[in-house]
Amino acid sequence: MSKVLTPRRLEILKVVRDHRPESIRALAGLVDRDVKNVADDLALLASLGLVEVEVKDCSARRKAPRVDYETLALEVHL
């Protein structure tokens, strides 16, 4: 799990929740990272259901990430 929820990905989740950026580019600026790397991390987080990506215009070029929870709990049954 530590390879999935890295410190940088957890930072993305917190920043998205707290600042609600209007685009992936804006999020990349907030976390001071390259846009492509942030987009890749968001795609992974979205595939896991940890973040939603909202299309902000009809061309689907501008996408706003959304996190609508305060706590993330992980339960593993072995």
C-alpha positions, -999 to +999 in steps of 0.1 A: +000+000+000+029+023+006+037+022-031+002+034-039-004+060-012+030+077-014+036+110+005+032+129-028-001+112-036-014+119-001-004+155-005-024+156-037-055+143-019-051+169+009-045+198-015-075+188-037-097+186-006-085+219+009-081+241-022-105+226-048-083+235-078-101+242-111-076+222-132-048+197-130-024+225-140-036+246-110-031+215-088+004+210-102+012+246-093-001+241-057+020+211-051+050+224-071+052+194-094+052+187-131+017+187-147+022+152-163+034+136-131+004+151-112-019+139-140-005+104-138-009+103-100-045+116-104-053+089-129-041+062-105-060+078-076-091+080-097-088+044-108-088+035-071-119+057-064-099+080-042-105+111-063-131+122-089-122+142-120-149+167-131-149+178-167-151+216-166-157+224-203-172+207-234-138+200-250-129+178-219-095+197-218-100+212-184-105+187-156-110+196-120-100+170-094-124+166-064-120+149-030-152+150-009-141+132+023-121+141+054-107+107+064-093+078+045-095+045+064-080+013+051-090-021+064-072-052+052-085-087+060-060-115+057 
